[in-house]
Amino acid sequence: MLSVQQVSGGYSNEAVLNDISFEVKTGELFGILGPNGSGKTTLLKMLSGILPIQTGEILIGGKRLQEYRAKELAQMVAVLSQHSSQSFSYSVKETVSLGRYAHQKGFFQTWSNEDEAVVQRVMKQIGVAAFQNKNIQELSGGEKQRVFLAQALAQEPEILLLDEPTNHLDLSYQKELLDFLKRWTSEKGLTVISIFHDLNLAGLYCDRLLLLEKGMINIDHVPNEVLREERIRDVYHTDIQKHPHPKVAAPQMVLLPSVDKETKTIEIDQTMLTVSEEFIVLTPTTPLRTMSSGVIGSGTGWHQTFVNRHVDKDYNCNDHRAEMASFLRSNGFEPSETVGMMTAVVLEDVIFKLFKQEDFSVFVVVTAGVGNAIDASKSELHTYGLVPGTINTWIFVNGELTEEAFIQSIMTATEAKVKAMHDLMVMDEVTGTIATGTSTDSILIAASQTGTVLEFAGTITPLGKLISKAVYQCTTEAIQKSSRRKQL
Amino acid sequence: MQRLSIQRFLNNKYLAYILAGIFLFLAILFGISIGTVSVPMVTIMKIIGAKLLWFLSFGDIDPMYSSIVLNIRLPRVILSGLVGASLAIAGAAFQGLLRNPLADPYTLGVSSGASVGAVLTLFFHLSIPIIGSFTLPLLSILFSLFTIFLVLTFASKIERSMRVETIILTGIIFSSFLGAIISLMIALTGDELRQIIGWLLGSVSMRGWEYIKIILPFFIIGSALLIFNAKELNAMSFGEERAQHLGVNVQKRKLIILTAGSILTGAAVAVSGTIGFVGLVIPHLSRLLWGPDHRHLLPLSIITGSGFLILADLISRTIISPTELPIGVITALIGAPVFAIILLQRKRKERSG
């Protein structure tokens, strides 16, 4: 659809772009990225015929850009700028109708039925039909942008060029606009070429990305290739980290603030722990990186309060998450900053210990009851039912963990727990075999992310060794303690 | 419901033309009727009717009335109407093109440029062979064209985006400079003084049919050029880049519009001198009443502009009768405050968002 061949050019006295070549296929959503001054806007202006091409060729639909007459080009290519100035109070419909200019023929350029139909259709599709008689100067930024999008689409173009279309738009409009464009590319075969400032939006929506650096192409590839940490760091000269989108297979970048990291390393130990009849609370002085399976704050995240709450054996609630959140709130904890678990175990029986190594330490807190112990290998014999967890394991690591180490920590801790059950001969009452855990066990790995970097946590790594030892000891003692209480 | 609003919209446009037409008609009638000798409205109708429909008989008409109407008042009214129309449509076009509600031939300095052309013609008694009496408007037009390009080039040198205020400031600089040149010429001239003073302050008195013949062809050409470019003006009032994206051949159209505006201004100045603010007030008022769409704004500006200047001329010659005020005094008295109000509104709008 669009082919750029060895193009150089820019403003009259200096060439901003050098030797640019790329192709855009029909129906593609093509993103142009680059730091300020890399020539993004210049490139777009050359594509739309505003700036002259010094050397090279731009072919649109196989025809040279210069061979198009102004009206012909407008039927082929429409442009949506960052923001358009409007000095006079045209109505929305008048504004959109101007998009039909290129399609009107003859000396008097009469307004045909087709023109009217296209304008009405486009206004409906973009959702501006409802205020078509309103004065454009009275609209909000997002509404104005939609009106100008409708104007561009009323041109019925095959290529739509956009210059940072989401600038000045709030979050929901950004998404709405890009969702819309994406739909038009796939449903109507519209080719969209857009400049993006926001790398994440570009990574999320574009089929292909072109990264410009100092007027030259750095790379022209799929988002996952273009949005590589090292590449973006080099081109933009800033610290970023890449991580996957939680729902979509798209790369995302996060900025790393260069604020000095707190040099003071905190050590989590029993001084931060409070045990009452109702709950066990641990409140470190800074937020911790967590990976957990709690009722509240599960998954990965950053949390500052850790609550293990005692509930009755017959605790039953339709929406235990909401109930837990309101419980936390009523006790002065902020649910969004809290990892919360539940247990029917008497909290007095909690076991916690600090295990130290030379340059890091692990603090483990376990509450254990084995009332509904289960052999995982035969779990299909059990019926499904959510009962408050009976072995809750908290592992606090005073060190910096990689994602890998987090996952290995969970494996190591689980293995240690199973071994403890095995050694205590805890039986699954349904199957009559040795149990491996209970049906609702929960685990939390939390790391201060300061101090020593701990890359791995497999069973024979320094961290793994410490975790297995700590979890094994604490779990054993906790089970013994609660069993003893039962027998009394 | 949608149908209803569209219908109302259409009705609105018809209503606009009817209202403007009535305004012009009344202005013409009053313009002819009122003066040191008052001519009854019925008599005016009869005289003009007899002239246009010579085969009908309207009974006896007093020859004195007939002479006043046909030789003095009617040409004066028509001339002021044409000048008002020319200045108003030129102002509307400049405003649309420059996206600047404060632009008009006077504030842009184009009128002053045209005056220099006119004064030069009178000062040196220039007369180009063949075109003869058209030397005056032609030179005025050339000078106004030259001035507008100079003003725009200079303004874009100051600032690429050519903000409203920059253009106006540039216009003022050029006006002052050109005004000084005119004053210099007046100082150097002897007996032509009175005639030249006329150009400075603007007047349509004692011009006769001769001057109508001078302005009419330029008025028709200029207005036609602009009305045929009404759509392009609509597009360009969203910015030149935007217009190009919409498919407008901006370079060509801009040249046509600027030329047409200069033709209208030059011709108007050649016959009546510099009359300020007509091109500012009328388009602004029309836009306020009937919307900014140039397809209607331009013709409506013609109609209301001519009516406005006819009334302004009427006031200028009756208010302190028997002395006549220059017509430019009246238009400036109305126009300058309007200019101030528009400026104030713009600033308020910018501030509020």
Interface residues (C-beta under 8 A of the other chain):
Chain A: S48 G49 I50 R69 A70 K71 E72 L73 A74 Q75 V77 A78 V79 S81 S84 S85 Q86 S87 F88 S89 Y90 S91 E94 T95 L98 G99 Y101 A102 Q104 Q109 N133 Q137 Q151 A152 Q155
Chain B: S5 F9 G96 R99 N100 P101 V164 K231 N234 A235 S237 F238 G239 E241 R242 Q244 H245 L246 G247 V248 N249 V250 R287 G291 P292 D293 K349
